[in-house]
Amino acid sequence: MTEPEVIVIGSGPAGLGAATALARAGRRVLVLEREAQAGGIPRHCGHHPFGMREFHRLLRGPDYAARLTKAALDAGVTIRTRTTVIALHPGGLVQITDDAGPATLAAKAVLLATGVRETSRAARLIGGEKPGGVLSTGALQGMVHLNGQRPFRQPVILGSELVAFSALLTCRHAGIRPLAMIEPASRITTRSPARWLAAAMRVPILLHSDIIAIHGRTRVDGVTLATPAGPRDLPADGVIVSGRFRPDAALLLGSHLPIDPGSGGPVIDRWGRLSDPAYFACGNLLRGVETAGWCWSEGQRTARAILAALQDQLPEPAGARLKLAHPALRLAVPQVIGAGAAGSPHDRLQVRLDRPAKGQLRLMQDGRVLASTRIDSLPERRLSLALPHGLGPGPLTLTIAEAP
Ligand SMILES: Cc1cc2nc3c(=O)[nH]c(=O)nc-3n(C[C@H](O)[C@H](O)[C@H](O)COP(=O)(O)OP(=O)(O)OC[C@H]3O[C@@H](n4cnc5c(N)ncnc54)[C@H](O)[C@@H]3O)c2cc1C
């Protein structure tokens, strides 16, 4: 390939969705992927349902990843696997390393689509011994779908967000029968239809409960829960720790590009553009976990912004940094909000909470409410607020008027 016009870092649904759209518009696109195969996280999710939005059919994760990859290749995208990006430099210079050693690549635009990381058991401060059999959902899915292993028979699942139910589907696929899903809050985190899946698999969801100790020397042989009725022991032989995802922003750490402390991902504007306008970002890197279809669609919309940038049709970077003015607010994306225009990829503010909250979510400027919506939500759930197009120059604040 001659020098690419666009480099995409990460070949998950967001990266491949964007790369395909850019190549179909006639641009030279290079995707860099550190794994041996393209496709991102869905490659490890051997279950349905993926692909409705993209291909109008229900696919298993690996088939979906293969289709995304084929669509990109058919459109003319070049995909380099086993290629890790190790540094980002101003103006779209990207340092990589692969079997041939280190090298530097350049492009007019670079799209970051590096996804999320799971929070480890240690970071979640779960006490007890340190036996084998305590896995993140990603590790479980790798063992089951990539290596054909069954690491345990009756684990517990800690968490009840989207990915915890992905773990439940993986268990069903592997003939694993979880003893329970454990959720510290008073409701499950994901939307309630997921509850039916647990009910259909006869897996109880224990609300108001948490794991306070994991037992076993070499293998897990039990867990102790804190429950409203007091401590309770379960004879689990494994623990799947799910939730608390953080953007995989390792590349931003040593770079000139700022990280938003709320999301842990890059600071972007309504065009998905970073402070250095050669860089864009999309997908789970922006805020933690969303579904594959959501990330793919975000990739497509960000591709349109990159096309506009390549034709010098994007407005100059401008706009105020949004201030979060309520303790329940964890993150809002985009963080820099200028006047909007038709076609900007972020015409809605994506918001997540740190704790449950109920009331009016409000975007304020100069004491005026610019946009508002009613919320009654838990952390990790998707919240969004339509962004107005016309905006004054004053500082913008996001707050919650809590219902009593
Ligand atoms: C364990 C788990 C299970 C999930 N299950 C489901 C599910 O069942 N259904 C669903 O809809 N969603 C699920 N999700 C959400 C899932 O993350 C999204 O569906 C989707 O994969 C996100 O797409 P993405 O392109 O943003 O990131 P990813 O799919 O995570 O892709 C990011 C890619 O970037 C690559 N990369 C990262 N850093 C570098 C670097 N420095 N150099 C080169 N390459 C790099 C990674 O190797 C990876 O391939 C799950 C998430 C997790 C963590």
The ligand as a Tripos MOL2 file, in Angstrom:
@<TRIPOS>MOLECULE
LIG
   53    58     1     0     0
SMALL
NO_CHARGES

@<TRIPOS>ATOM
      1 C1        -15.6200   -9.3990   27.8770 C.3       1 LIG1
      2 C2        -16.5690   -8.6110   27.0320 C.ar      1 LIG1
      3 C3        -17.6940   -9.2260   26.4850 C.ar      1 LIG1
      4 C4        -18.5770   -8.5030   25.6860 C.ar      1 LIG1
      5 N1        -19.6950   -9.1080   25.1810 N.ar      1 LIG1
      6 C5        -20.5200   -8.4030   24.3640 C.ar      1 LIG1
      7 C6        -21.6720   -9.0170   23.7850 C.ar      1 LIG1
      8 O1        -21.9670  -10.1720   24.0610 O.2       1 LIG1
      9 N2        -22.4490   -8.2840   22.9470 N.ar      1 LIG1
     10 C7        -22.1510   -6.9770   22.6370 C.ar      1 LIG1
     11 O2        -22.8560   -6.3480   21.8360 O.2       1 LIG1
     12 N3        -21.0730   -6.3720   23.1930 N.ar      1 LIG1
     13 C8        -20.2770   -7.0440   24.0400 C.ar      1 LIG1
     14 N4        -19.1940   -6.4300   24.6050 N.ar      1 LIG1
     15 C9        -18.9460   -5.0350   24.2960 C.3       1 LIG1
     16 C10       -17.8530   -4.9850   23.2210 C.3       1 LIG1
     17 O3        -16.7500   -4.3760   23.7720 O.3       1 LIG1
     18 C11       -18.3340   -4.2800   21.9810 C.3       1 LIG1
     19 O4        -19.3080   -5.1280   21.5040 O.3       1 LIG1
     20 C12       -17.2880   -4.0380   20.8710 C.3       1 LIG1
     21 O5        -16.4020   -5.1080   20.7310 O.3       1 LIG1
     22 C13       -16.5180   -2.7600   21.0800 C.3       1 LIG1
     23 O6        -15.8890   -2.4370   19.8840 O.3       1 LIG1
     24 P1        -14.5730   -1.5540   19.8000 P.3       1 LIG1
     25 O7        -14.2020   -1.5600   18.3560 O.co2     1 LIG1
     26 O8        -14.7900   -0.2740   20.4820 O.co2     1 LIG1
     27 O9        -13.4630   -2.3220   20.6700 O.3       1 LIG1
     28 P2        -12.8900   -3.8060   20.6830 P.3       1 LIG1
     29 O10       -13.8240   -4.7740   20.0930 O.co2     1 LIG1
     30 O11       -12.4420   -4.0220   22.0760 O.co2     1 LIG1
     31 O12       -11.6060   -3.7070   19.7310 O.3       1 LIG1
     32 C14       -10.4460   -2.9720   20.0700 C.3       1 LIG1
     33 C15        -9.2580   -3.5630   19.3210 C.3       1 LIG1
     34 O13        -8.1410   -2.6850   19.4630 O.3       1 LIG1
     35 C16        -6.9700   -3.4930   19.5480 C.3       1 LIG1
     36 N5         -5.9020   -2.6820   20.1680 N.ar      1 LIG1
     37 C17        -5.9280   -2.1050   21.4170 C.ar      1 LIG1
     38 N6         -4.7700   -1.4160   21.6210 N.ar      1 LIG1
     39 C18        -4.0310   -1.5620   20.4990 C.ar      1 LIG1
     40 C19        -2.7280   -1.0850   20.1190 C.ar      1 LIG1
     41 N7         -1.9930   -0.3080   20.9340 N.pl3     1 LIG1
     42 N8         -2.2490   -1.4140   18.8990 N.ar      1 LIG1
     43 C20        -2.9900   -2.1790   18.0570 C.ar      1 LIG1
     44 N9         -4.2160   -2.6710   18.3680 N.ar      1 LIG1
     45 C21        -4.7330   -2.3600   19.5660 C.ar      1 LIG1
     46 C22        -7.4180   -4.6610   20.4070 C.3       1 LIG1
     47 O14        -6.5590   -5.7710   20.2510 O.3       1 LIG1
     48 C23        -8.8270   -4.9210   19.8650 C.3       1 LIG1
     49 O15        -8.8280   -5.8640   18.8100 O.3       1 LIG1
     50 C24       -18.3140   -7.1330   25.4220 C.ar      1 LIG1
     51 C25       -17.2000   -6.5220   26.0010 C.ar      1 LIG1
     52 C26       -16.3360   -7.2390   26.8160 C.ar      1 LIG1
     53 C27       -15.1590   -6.5420   27.4430 C.3       1 LIG1
@<TRIPOS>BOND
     1     1     2 1
     2     2     3 ar
     3     2    52 ar
     4     3     4 ar
     5     4     5 ar
     6     4    50 ar
     7     5     6 ar
     8     6     7 ar
     9     6    13 1
    10     7     8 2
    11     7     9 ar
    12     9    10 ar
    13    10    11 2
    14    10    12 ar
    15    12    13 ar
    16    13    14 ar
    17    14    15 1
    18    14    50 ar
    19    15    16 1
    20    16    17 1
    21    16    18 1
    22    18    19 1
    23    18    20 1
    24    20    21 1
    25    20    22 1
    26    22    23 1
    27    23    24 1
    28    24    25 2
    29    24    26 1
    30    24    27 1
    31    27    28 1
    32    28    29 2
    33    28    30 1
    34    28    31 1
    35    31    32 1
    36    32    33 1
    37    33    34 1
    38    33    48 1
    39    34    35 1
    40    35    36 1
    41    35    46 1
    42    36    37 ar
    43    36    45 ar
    44    37    38 ar
    45    38    39 ar
    46    39    40 ar
    47    39    45 ar
    48    40    41 1
    49    40    42 ar
    50    42    43 ar
    51    43    44 ar
    52    44    45 ar
    53    46    47 1
    54    46    48 1
    55    48    49 1
    56    50    51 ar
    57    51    52 ar
    58    52    53 1
@<TRIPOS>SUBSTRUCTURE
     1 LIG1         1 GROUP 0 **** ****
